[in-house]
């Protein structure tokens, strides 16, 4: 059975744009077909603000993997790209977060879907609205556009030019 997963990519180390591109290639190789992807957005760091800005992008992938397998695949791609996890909100070469897995609500020790912080982060909602404005949050019963309208985050999110 095929499932649809919305994934947020983020990078602020090295060539962040290339890191996003490599992550998409790896996701397509290991997870499934990339159906759609947003523009790339530049945002000041969230949480730990004393670091370089992030580039973020949302991708929609069609996969045969279940949610736990999707998470394991994402973590493996992060590891292979050089991601280390030492301190929360630290700079990173790549971050691959599951936003939605179909319209599932998953709450396990290792995985929470929908992503629990997505509704408070414009750098997540803006690219999500670009590719899925009417996708309904399965718990809050609000569309991506409605969630963005209600979001109180004030960080500037700048759409990057296509070059």
CORNOR-V261651 format. One record per helix or strand of 3 or more residues. SS is the DSSP state (a for helix, b for strand). FROM is the first residue (numbers start at 1). LEN is the number of residues. If there is no record, write none. Layout:
ss;from;len
SS;FROM;LEN
SS;FROM;LEN
//
This chain:
ss;from;len
b;3;9
a;16;15
b;32;6
b;41;3
b;54;10
a;67;14
b;95;7
a;118;3
a;122;11
a;144;7
b;157;3
//
